[in-house]
Amino acid sequence: MNILVVGGAGYIGSHMVKQLLKDGHHVMVMDNLSKGYRDAVLCKTFFEIDMADQAATTKIFSENPIDAVFHFASFIEVGESISNPEKYFKNNTEGTQALLEVMIQFHVKYFIFSSTAAIFGSPNYSPIDERHPKSPINPYGHSKLLVEEMLERFDSAHGLRFVSLRYFNAAGADPEGELGERHNPETHLIPLVLQAASGRRDSISIFGSDYDTLDGTCVRDYIHINDLVEAHMKAITYLRQGHPSAAFNLGNGKGFSVKQIIEAAEEVTGKKIPFIFDERRIGDPSILVADASLANDVLGWTTEYQDVRDIIKHAWNWEKKYPW
């Protein structure tokens, strides 16, 4: 296939490009590099363009055959979305709409959307399946939910077929060490913990010690980046087989607390990782774990990396390469 990866210079997008190339697809990347890195783009064809720039995207679609679009170009920082919601609605929602309008103009029918568990808000029950009520508690989650609703309407009106994949906590790095996670600023737990292990930061903060969990710290579901990529491969196959648009929750189906992640990282790295307790963050639920049985049943997707130590090991191999 001829596939355009929007946001292909970022963490998940760059890993996606690598797998698509391995599988023999012709891959193009479009990224404005506000969060991504040019050296993470492994394909030959790269466009430094914002997806909201319809004139530029129209030119790309007019000059290149495109069968499908994979979308990874959203802003993802929950705290920033609360202090600067307009940035998130403008990029995540309006920018995606601009991209979809160009797709419709050129009759590109397949769209794989990087969504998020944040559309569910504070969970009513756990693990969270696709039937769980959608009630986002921050602009980040709200901006993604609006896109999911938009996709349903565009499917009905224009035949744009999509799969929305709702991640819980993406983690780890390319097992071959070629790619990894490097957000700026970094907000994800595992790379923060490993930066403390490598000495790049003095300690990490644990936000809250009195949650209703075994050790009082938040529990989250961590999924290896390569398992996420494999879900996207299954999703595009699903659409090409003629199945209807759908949404799937993705996770390992089991959770690890913040303290368990620190302990596992100490085991993997052989380093003592200092931490301090800090105040709870607004909107942090005690437990967020995915029920991915629908993706298992419908897509035939399963996770290869269920041991969190394997996820941490690959991330540690990447951290030891710093500066990249």
Phi, psi and chi 1 to 4 in degrees:
 res  aa     phi    psi   chi1   chi2   chi3   chi4
   1 MET       -  158.4  -61.5 -177.0   74.7      -
   2 ASN   -97.3  111.7  -61.9  -59.8      -      -
   3 ILE  -121.8  130.1  -63.0  175.8      -      -
   4 LEU   -99.9  120.7  178.2   65.5      -      -
   5 VAL  -103.1  109.9  179.5      -      -      -
   6 VAL   -90.6  123.2 -177.6      -      -      -
   7 GLY    84.8   26.2      -      -      -      -
   8 GLY   -76.3   -1.7      -      -      -      -
   9 ALA   -96.3   -1.9      -      -      -      -
  10 GLY   -90.7 -171.1      -      -      -      -
  11 TYR   -60.2  -63.6  172.6   41.3      -      -
  12 ILE   -73.4  -40.6  -58.9  173.3      -      -
  13 GLY   -59.7  -40.4      -      -      -      -
  14 SER   -67.3  -38.1   60.8      -      -      -
  15 HIS   -66.8  -34.9  -73.0   77.2      -      -
  16 MET   -63.9  -44.2 -172.3   76.5 -115.0      -
  17 VAL   -59.1  -44.1  168.5      -      -      -
  18 LYS   -58.5  -43.8 -179.9  171.1 -178.5  174.1
  19 GLN   -70.4  -39.7 -173.2   59.2   52.6      -
  20 LEU   -60.7  -41.2  -72.5  167.4      -      -
  21 LEU   -64.5  -41.8  -69.0  170.9      -      -
  22 LYS   -58.5  -36.2  -84.8 -172.9  176.4 -179.9
  23 ASP   -85.6    4.6  -74.0    5.0      -      -
  24 GLY    89.3   12.3      -      -      -      -
  25 HIS   -81.7  155.5  -63.0  -74.4      -      -
  26 HIS   -88.7  119.0  176.3 -117.7      -      -
  27 VAL  -117.5  135.9 -175.2      -      -      -
  28 MET  -123.6  146.3  -62.4  162.3  -80.8      -
  29 VAL  -119.7  135.5  165.6      -      -      -
  30 MET  -122.7  125.1 -175.3  171.8   81.7      -
  31 ASP  -157.3  138.1 -163.1  -58.2      -      -
  32 ASN   -87.3   -1.4   65.9    7.9      -      -
  33 LEU    63.0   20.2  -62.6 -177.3      -      -
  34 SER   -71.7  -26.2   63.3      -      -      -
  35 LYS  -128.3  -20.9  -62.9  -68.3 -176.3  178.6
  36 GLY   -92.9 -178.4      -      -      -      -
  37 TYR  -131.1  129.7  -63.1   87.2      -      -
  38 ARG   -60.3  -35.4  179.9   64.2 -178.7   88.5
  39 ASP   -74.3   -6.1   63.7   -8.4      -      -
  40 ALA   -88.9   -6.6      -      -      -      -
  41 VAL   -85.9  113.3  178.2      -      -      -
  42 LEU   -95.0   -8.6  -59.2 -177.6      -      -
  43 CYS   -92.4  166.7   64.1      -      -      -
  44 LYS   -79.0  -32.7  -66.4  179.7 -179.7  178.0
  45 THR   -96.9  114.9  -53.6      -      -      -
  46 PHE  -133.6  134.4  173.1   72.0      -      -
  47 PHE  -121.1  117.7  -53.2  101.8      -      -
  48 GLU   -84.4   85.5 -172.1  174.8  -15.5      -
  49 ILE  -142.0  142.9  -70.3  170.4      -      -
  50 ASP   -83.3  137.1 -167.6  -62.2      -      -
  51 MET   -64.9  -18.7   63.7 -179.3  171.2      -
  52 ALA   -77.7  -13.4      -      -      -      -
  53 ASP   -82.8   89.2 -174.7  -16.7      -      -
  54 GLN   -66.4  -33.2  -77.3 -167.6  -37.0      -
  55 ALA   -62.0  -43.9      -      -      -      -
  56 ALA   -69.8  -42.5      -      -      -      -
  57 THR   -68.7  -34.9   54.3      -      -      -
  58 THR   -60.3  -40.2  -63.7      -      -      -
  59 LYS   -63.4  -42.2 -172.0  172.3 -171.9  -65.8
  60 ILE   -60.7  -47.5  -69.2  172.5      -      -
  61 PHE   -68.7  -30.6  -82.1   74.7      -      -
  62 SER   -75.3  -24.2   66.9      -      -      -
  63 GLU  -104.7   -7.1  -65.7  177.9   -9.2      -
  64 ASN  -135.7  134.7  -61.0  -85.6      -      -
  65 PRO   -69.7  128.9   24.8  -31.9      -      -
  66 ILE  -132.6  123.9  -62.9  171.9      -      -
  67 ASP   -97.7  -29.3  -58.5  -49.0      -      -
  68 ALA  -153.4  153.9      -      -      -      -
  69 VAL  -123.3  130.7  174.1      -      -      -
  70 PHE  -107.3  129.9  -72.8   58.1      -      -
  71 HIS  -113.4  116.5  179.8  -49.7      -      -
  72 PHE  -131.1   24.7  -57.2   96.1      -      -
  73 ALA  -100.6   25.3      -      -      -      -
  74 SER   -88.2  151.5  -62.4      -      -      -
  75 PHE   -76.8  146.1  -65.6  141.8      -      -
  76 ILE  -128.6    1.4   63.8  169.2      -      -
  77 GLU   -87.3  111.1  -64.7  163.6   35.1      -
  78 VAL   -59.5  -47.8  170.2      -      -      -
  79 GLY   -60.2  -43.6      -      -      -      -
  80 GLU   -64.4  -35.6 -176.9 -173.2   48.7      -
  81 SER   -64.5  -28.8   80.2      -      -      -
  82 ILE   -74.6  -40.3  -66.4  170.6      -      -
  83 SER   -82.9  -22.5   62.4      -      -      -
  84 ASN  -138.7   63.2 -169.4    1.8      -      -
  85 PRO   -62.4  -31.6   21.7  -32.5      -      -
  86 GLU   -62.1  -34.0   58.5  -86.7   22.8      -
  87 LYS   -61.3  -38.8  176.4  179.0  178.3  179.2
  88 TYR   -76.9  -41.2  -79.7   68.7      -      -
  89 PHE   -69.7  -34.5  -70.5  113.7      -      -
  90 LYS   -67.7  -47.9 -174.8  173.6 -176.8   61.7
  91 ASN   -79.3  -57.2 -179.7   76.4      -      -
  92 ASN   -67.2  -39.4  -64.6    3.7      -      -
  93 THR   -97.7  -57.7  -51.9      -      -      -
  94 GLU   -66.4  -39.5  -65.8  177.5   20.0      -
  95 GLY   -62.6  -40.8      -      -      -      -
  96 THR   -66.4  -40.6  -57.4      -      -      -
  97 GLN   -59.1  -43.1  179.0  178.2  -20.4      -
  98 ALA   -60.1  -41.2      -      -      -      -
  99 LEU   -64.8  -44.6  173.0   64.5      -      -
 100 LEU   -62.7  -37.5  -66.6  174.0      -      -
 101 GLU   -62.7  -37.7  -71.7  173.3   -1.3      -
 102 VAL   -69.7  -39.6  176.1      -      -      -
 103 MET   -57.7  -44.2  -72.4 -179.3   62.2      -
 104 ILE   -63.7  -41.4  -69.3  165.1      -      -
 105 GLN   -57.5  -35.9  178.6 -174.9  -14.4      -
 106 PHE  -103.5   12.5  -73.0   90.7      -      -
 107 HIS    59.2   38.0  -51.1  -70.6      -      -
 108 VAL   -88.6  119.5  179.1      -      -      -
 109 LYS  -103.2  -10.0  -64.9  -62.9 -175.1 -176.6
 110 TYR  -112.7  128.3  -61.7  142.2      -      -
 111 PHE  -138.8  122.7 -172.9   71.3      -      -
 112 ILE  -109.3  118.7  -52.1  -62.3      -      -
 113 PHE  -109.0  128.0  179.4   53.5      -      -
 114 SER   -80.2   97.7  169.3      -      -      -
 115 SER   -99.3 -157.0 -168.9      -      -      -
 116 THR  -157.7  151.4  173.2      -      -      -
 117 ALA   -68.0  -12.9      -      -      -      -
 118 ALA   -66.0  -13.6      -      -      -      -
 119 ILE   -67.1  -19.6   67.6  168.0      -      -
 120 PHE   -84.6  -21.9  -62.9  113.8      -      -
 121 GLY    72.8 -151.7      -      -      -      -
 122 SER   -71.9  125.0  -63.2      -      -      -
 123 PRO   -69.8  140.6   23.7  -32.3      -      -
 124 ASN   -81.4  -24.8  -63.7  -18.1      -      -
 125 TYR  -157.3  163.9   56.5   84.6      -      -
 126 SER  -144.0  140.9 -176.8      -      -      -
 127 PRO   -70.6  157.7   25.4  -34.1      -      -
 128 ILE   -92.6  122.5  -60.1  170.5      -      -
 129 ASP  -103.9 -177.8   58.6   21.7      -      -
 130 GLU   -71.3  -16.5  -71.2   77.6    5.4      -
 131 ARG   -82.9   -8.7  -64.7 -177.8  -63.8  -87.4
 132 HIS   -59.7  138.3 -169.9  -75.2      -      -
 133 PRO   -56.2  144.3  -23.4   32.6      -      -
 134 LYS  -101.7  110.8  -58.6  173.6 -172.9   65.3
 135 SER  -146.6   73.1 -175.7      -      -      -
 136 PRO   -61.4  145.4   19.1  -29.7      -      -
 137 ILE  -109.8    7.7   57.9  174.8      -      -
 138 ASN  -146.4  159.0   53.3   64.1      -      -
 139 PRO   -60.2  -31.4  -27.7   37.5      -      -
 140 TYR   -57.7  -54.9  165.4   61.2      -      -
 141 GLY   -62.4  -38.0      -      -      -      -
 142 HIS   -65.0  -40.8 -165.9 -175.7      -      -
 143 SER   -63.6  -33.8   70.4      -      -      -
 144 LYS   -75.6  -39.4  -67.7  -81.8 -162.5  145.5
 145 LEU   -62.7  -39.3  179.7   57.2      -      -
 146 LEU   -60.2  -37.3  -73.6  171.5      -      -
 147 VAL   -66.9  -43.0  172.1      -      -      -
 148 GLU   -58.8  -42.1  -71.8 -153.8   15.9      -
 149 GLU   -66.5  -38.8  -66.5  171.0  -14.8      -
 150 MET   -61.8  -42.5 -171.0 -170.1  -47.2      -
 151 LEU   -61.3  -39.5  -73.8  169.7      -      -
 152 GLU   -61.6  -41.3  -68.2  175.5    2.5      -
 153 ARG   -69.3  -39.1  -60.5  -63.1 -174.3 -177.4
 154 PHE   -70.1  -30.8  -79.8   29.3      -      -
 155 ASP   -64.2  -49.6 -174.6   -5.5      -      -
 156 SER   -61.5  -41.2  -62.1      -      -      -
 157 ALA   -84.4  -35.3      -      -      -      -
 158 HIS  -125.0   -2.3  -53.6  -66.4      -      -
 159 GLY    72.6   22.8      -      -      -      -
 160 LEU   -78.5  110.8  176.2   66.7      -      -
 161 ARG   -95.2  136.2  -67.6 -174.6   22.8 -121.9
 162 PHE  -139.9  159.8   68.5   90.2      -      -
 163 VAL  -128.4  125.8  170.2      -      -      -
 164 SER   -99.2  126.5  -69.6      -      -      -
 165 LEU  -112.1  116.3  -62.2  172.8      -      -
 166 ARG   -97.2  104.3  -61.5  157.0  178.6  165.1
 167 TYR   -80.3  155.2  -44.7  157.6      -      -
 168 PHE  -100.1  -88.8  -80.7   60.9      -      -
 169 ASN  -123.0  102.6  -74.5   63.7      -      -
 170 ALA   -68.7  137.5      -      -      -      -
 171 ALA  -154.4  170.1      -      -      -      -
 172 GLY    87.3 -167.8      -      -      -      -
 173 ALA  -154.3  166.4      -      -      -      -
 174 ASP   -50.5  121.1  170.4   26.1      -      -
 175 PRO   -58.9  -23.5  -26.0   35.5      -      -
 176 GLU   -83.9   -3.9  -63.6  175.3   -6.7      -
 177 GLY    79.9    8.0      -      -      -      -
 178 GLU   -81.5  -28.4 -170.3  173.8   14.6      -
 179 LEU  -134.9  160.3  -61.8  165.5      -      -
 180 GLY  -167.8 -167.7      -      -      -      -
 181 GLU   -96.8  126.6 -171.0  167.7    7.5      -
 182 ARG  -149.9   70.7   42.6  174.7  165.2  164.7
 183 HIS   -77.3  152.4  -62.6  114.6      -      -
 184 ASN  -138.8  104.5 -175.4   22.7      -      -
 185 PRO   -78.1  156.3   30.4  -36.2      -      -
 186 GLU   -82.1  131.8 -174.0   56.2   72.8      -
 187 THR  -125.5   -6.7   59.0      -      -      -
 188 HIS   -85.6  143.5  -69.9  177.7      -      -
 189 LEU   -63.3  -50.9  177.4   62.5      -      -
 190 ILE   -61.0  -49.0  -71.4  176.7      -      -
 191 PRO   -63.5  -32.7   15.7  -27.4      -      -
 192 LEU   -64.3  -44.2  -71.3  173.6      -      -
 193 VAL   -60.9  -42.2  167.2      -      -      -
 194 LEU   -72.4  -28.6  -64.5  178.6      -      -
 195 GLN   -66.7  -33.5  -73.7  174.7   17.7      -
 196 ALA   -69.3  -36.5      -      -      -      -
 197 ALA   -67.1  -35.9      -      -      -      -
 198 SER   -85.1   -9.5   70.0      -      -      -
 199 GLY    93.2    4.8      -      -      -      -
 200 ARG   -74.0  -19.8  -78.3 -148.6  -76.5  151.1
 201 ARG  -138.6  154.0   62.4  178.2   61.3 -121.1
 202 ASP   -70.7  -37.3  -65.2  -27.8      -      -
 203 SER  -163.9  174.5   63.8      -      -      -
 204 ILE  -119.2  156.5   70.5  152.5      -      -
 205 SER   -98.8  135.3  -64.9      -      -      -
 206 ILE  -104.5  117.9  -61.8  178.9      -      -
 207 PHE   -89.9   91.1  -62.9  101.1      -      -
 208 GLY   101.9  134.9      -      -      -      -
 209 SER  -127.1    8.8   59.1      -      -      -
 210 ASP  -125.7   31.2   57.3   -8.6      -      -
 211 TYR   -75.1  160.9  -75.4   94.6      -      -
 212 ASP   -81.1   66.9 -175.1   19.2      -      -
 213 THR  -135.2  175.1   60.6      -      -      -
 214 LEU   -60.0  -37.9  -76.8  174.6      -      -
 215 ASP  -117.2    8.6   59.5   24.5      -      -
 216 GLY    86.7   -3.9      -      -      -      -
 217 THR  -107.6  157.1   64.5      -      -      -
 218 CYS   -60.4  146.4  -71.8      -      -      -
 219 VAL  -111.1  131.4  170.6      -      -      -
 220 ARG  -134.2  159.2  -63.9  -67.9 -177.9  -96.5
 221 ASP  -100.5  115.5 -172.9  -26.9      -      -
 222 TYR  -104.2  131.5  -64.2   90.3      -      -
 223 ILE  -124.1  131.7  177.2  171.6      -      -
 224 HIS   -65.7  141.3 -166.6  -73.4      -      -
 225 ILE   -55.8  -38.2 -176.4   69.0      -      -
 226 ASN   -69.6  -31.8  -86.0   27.2      -      -
 227 ASP   -67.3  -38.0  -73.8  -29.6      -      -
 228 LEU   -61.3  -46.0  -86.2 -177.3      -      -
 229 VAL   -59.5  -42.2  163.5      -      -      -
 230 GLU   -62.4  -35.1 -179.4   59.9   23.4      -
 231 ALA   -62.8  -37.2      -      -      -      -
 232 HIS   -66.5  -38.6  -71.4   74.3      -      -
 233 MET   -62.9  -42.1  -59.4  -57.9  -62.8      -
 234 LYS   -64.2  -35.8  -62.8  -77.8 -170.4 -177.7
 235 ALA   -67.1  -42.7      -      -      -      -
 236 ILE   -70.2  -34.4 -168.0   61.0      -      -
 237 THR   -62.8  -42.4  -62.1      -      -      -
 238 TYR   -56.9  -46.6  166.8   88.8      -      -
 239 LEU   -67.2  -41.6  -71.0 -179.4      -      -
 240 ARG   -65.1  -23.5  -66.7 -179.2   71.9 -170.1
 241 GLN   -80.3   -0.4  -70.5  172.1  -17.7      -
 242 GLY    93.6   10.8      -      -      -      -
 243 HIS   -77.0  158.1  -62.6  -64.0      -      -
 244 PRO   -74.4  163.9   27.3  -35.2      -      -
 245 SER   -56.6  150.6  -62.3      -      -      -
 246 ALA  -159.4  167.5      -      -      -      -
 247 ALA  -131.7  141.5      -      -      -      -
 248 PHE  -136.2  140.1  -59.7   97.0      -      -
 249 ASN   -86.7  138.6  -66.1   -3.5      -      -
 250 LEU  -123.5  128.7  -60.0  179.8      -      -
 251 GLY  -174.2  178.0      -      -      -      -
 252 ASN   -83.4  -16.4  -98.0  -39.2      -      -
 253 GLY    82.8    6.9      -      -      -      -
 254 LYS  -142.3  151.4   54.4 -174.3  176.4 -177.2
 255 GLY  -113.7  156.1      -      -      -      -
 256 PHE  -129.5  137.4  -61.8   90.2      -      -
 257 SER   -77.0  165.7   73.2      -      -      -
 258 VAL   -58.3  -44.4  175.4      -      -      -
 259 LYS   -66.0  -34.9  -71.7 -175.4   72.8  173.7
 260 GLN   -66.4  -36.7  -74.5  174.3  -37.2      -
 261 ILE   -64.6  -42.9  -67.8  -65.7      -      -
 262 ILE   -62.3  -44.5  -67.1  172.5      -      -
 263 GLU   -63.2  -42.4  -70.0  163.6    3.1      -
 264 ALA   -65.0  -38.5      -      -      -      -
 265 ALA   -66.8  -37.3      -      -      -      -
 266 GLU   -63.5  -37.9  -71.0  179.6  -24.0      -
 267 GLU   -65.7  -43.8 -179.6 -178.9  -18.6      -
 268 VAL   -69.0  -43.9  168.5      -      -      -
 269 THR   -88.7  -21.4   64.9      -      -      -
 270 GLY    72.2   16.4      -      -      -      -
 271 LYS  -113.9  148.2  -50.5  -80.2 -172.1 -179.9
 272 LYS   -82.8  128.8 -171.0   66.3  178.9  174.1
 273 ILE  -109.5  108.2  -61.8  170.0      -      -
 274 PRO   -72.3  142.7   24.3  -29.6      -      -
 275 PHE  -143.3  157.4   62.4   85.1      -      -
 276 ILE  -129.7  147.5   56.8  174.0      -      -
 277 PHE   -86.2  137.9  -75.5  108.3      -      -
 278 ASP  -128.3  175.8 -153.7  -22.3      -      -
 279 GLU   -65.4  152.6  -63.9  -65.5  -39.5      -
 280 ARG   -57.4  149.0  -73.7 -169.3 -176.8 -161.5
 281 ARG   -92.0  145.7  -65.5 -179.6  -60.9 -166.0
 282 ILE   -62.3  131.1  -63.4  173.0      -      -
 283 GLY    84.4    9.1      -      -      -      -
 284 ASP   -86.1  108.6  -99.2   -8.4      -      -
 285 PRO   -72.9  160.0   21.6  -27.4      -      -
 286 SER   -64.2  -45.3  -62.4      -      -      -
 287 ILE  -135.3  132.4  -59.8  173.0      -      -
 288 LEU  -132.9  105.9  -81.3  178.2      -      -
 289 VAL  -133.3  140.2  176.1      -      -      -
 290 ALA   -90.2  144.3      -      -      -      -
 291 ASP  -101.1  103.1  179.0  -12.4      -      -
 292 ALA   -99.8   20.5      -      -      -      -
 293 SER   -64.6  -29.9   56.6      -      -      -
 294 LEU   -66.1  -43.7 -173.3   64.5      -      -
 295 ALA   -64.4  -37.2      -      -      -      -
 296 ASN   -60.9  -46.9  -58.8  153.8      -      -
 297 ASP   -75.5  -44.6  -64.5  -18.3      -      -
 298 VAL   -86.0  -44.5  175.2      -      -      -
 299 LEU   -88.9  -16.9  -62.2  180.0      -      -
 300 GLY    71.2   30.5      -      -      -      -
 301 TRP   -97.4  135.0  173.1   76.0      -      -
 302 THR  -136.5  159.3   56.6      -      -      -
 303 THR   -91.1  136.4   54.1      -      -      -
 304 GLU   -84.7  -36.3  177.9 -179.0   -4.7      -
 305 TYR  -105.3   91.6  -59.8  100.0      -      -
 306 GLN   -98.3  -19.5  -62.9 -167.5    1.5      -
 307 ASP   -85.1  118.3 -171.6  -28.0      -      -
 308 VAL   -61.9  -22.5   74.8      -      -      -
 309 ARG   -67.6  -31.8  -71.6  169.2  -63.6 -172.6
 310 ASP   -67.2  -41.0  -70.6  -28.4      -      -
 311 ILE   -61.2  -46.1  -63.7  174.2      -      -
 312 ILE   -66.2  -38.2  -67.6  170.4      -      -
 313 LYS   -60.1  -45.2  179.2  177.8   70.7  175.0
 314 HIS   -67.1  -38.3  -66.0  151.5      -      -
 315 ALA   -66.3  -35.7      -      -      -      -
 316 TRP   -67.9  -40.1  178.1 -124.1      -      -
 317 ASN   -59.5  -36.6  -70.5  -20.7      -      -
 318 TRP   -71.0  -44.8  174.1 -108.7      -      -
 319 GLU   -60.1  -36.8  170.6   63.2   23.6      -
 320 LYS   -68.4  -14.4  -73.3 -172.1  -65.4 -176.0
 321 LYS   -85.0   -6.1  -67.9  177.3   64.5  175.5
 322 TYR   -60.7  140.9 -178.3   83.1      -      -
 323 PRO   -77.7  138.5   28.6  -32.4      -      -
 324 TRP   -73.5      -  -53.0  -71.7      -      -
